[in-house]
Amino acid sequence: MPRSRPPYPPEFRRQMVELVRSGRTPEELAREFEPSAQAIRNWVRQADVDEG
């Protein structure tokens, strides 16, 4: 089954991670932007792993 939309660009993901780290909640960002709160939480978790 094909994806409904192309993946989000890395720069957009980095912006979401930075917004969460600055105090915004994934749920708040999910309402304002398109990705789900769970996707944003996953990006933050992956960024934490990548950065050690």
N, C-alpha and C positions, 0 to 999 in steps of 0.2 A: 504494500500500500504506500503510495507516494506521500511525502510530507505535504502538509497543507500550506506551508510557507517555507522559504529558504531559511537557513540558520541565521541567527543574529550575528552581526559582525563582531569580531573581537573587541574593537574599540567601544562598541555599545555595551558589551558585557563588562568591560573594565569600568565604564562610567557607573553602571548599576552597582558594582562591587564597592566603588568609592562612596557612592551615596549611602549605602547601607552602613559602611564603616564610619560615616560622618553623622550617623544617628537616625537616618530614615529607616522605616521598616519595610521588609519585602512586600507586605500587604499593601502599604501605602503606594509603593512604586508600581505594583501590579495594577492598581486602579488608575494611576496616572499614565503609565506606559502599557505596552501590550503583553509582555511575558507574564507568566503566572508567578505567584509568590514562591511556589516551590522551585521553579526554574531559577529564580534569583537566588534563593537560598543555596541551591546546588552550585551556582557560579561562585558565591562567596566561599563555600566550603572548598571548592576546587582551587580557588586563588590562595586560600590559606595553606593548602597542601603544597601547591607549586612554590610558594614563597618560603616554605619551611617553618 
